[in-house]
């Protein structure tokens, strides 16, 4: 299965609990900075838009979310 690369402003979901950061598996966040090929600064906010946490997350713990169906090329 081919995975799309994460980009700045990508909407992602966590694939792991980070209880020390007060975010859990499935929580939705936004990529706000690309730190390296496999590490991204992600901001997590509540329903009011207030930041809960912002920290570096390895790509293996993130899933790219889509708002519409996208057909992969190839």
N, C-alpha and C positions, 0 to 999 in steps of 0.2 A: 504494500500500500504506500503510495506516494503522499508525503505530507507537504503542505504549503509552508513556505518560510514565514516566520513571524516578522512583522514590519512595525515601524513606528505607528502608533495609534491602533494596532490590532486589538480586537477584543478577545480575551482569553479566559479560560477557566482553569482553576488549580486541580491537579491530579494527586495532591498530597495535602495533609493538614500541616499548617504552620502555627501551632497553638501559641507559641511564644510571641507571634506577630498578631494573634487574634483573628486569623483567617483560617478557613477550613476547606477540605475537599469540595470542589464544585463551585466555590466562590468565584464570581466574575470580576475581572480587572482589565486594565488597559495598559498596553506597553507604552511607556513614556520615554524610554531610552534604550538603545542597543549598546550593551557594554562589551560584548564580544559575539562571536558567531553563535554561541550556545548559552549566553547569559543575558537576561533582559531585566531592566528596572520596570517593575509593574506597580501601578497604583490601584488600590482597592478602595472603593467608596461605598457609603451607605445610600439608601434610597433618596436622601436629601442632597447628595453630591458632596458630602463631607468626607474627607479622606480618613479611612480607618487605618491603613498601613501603606507604606511604599518601601519596597526592598527588592534586591536582586534575586532572580529566580532562574534556575537552570531550565533550559528548554524542555528537558525530559519530564518536568513537572507541570508543563503547560499544554493545554489543548486549544487550538485556534477555533473560535466560534464563528459561525456564518449566519447572516440575517436572511440570505436568499440561497436557493440551490445554485451551486457552482459546479460546472462540469470540468473535470481535470483534463488538461491536454496531455495526450500520450497515453 
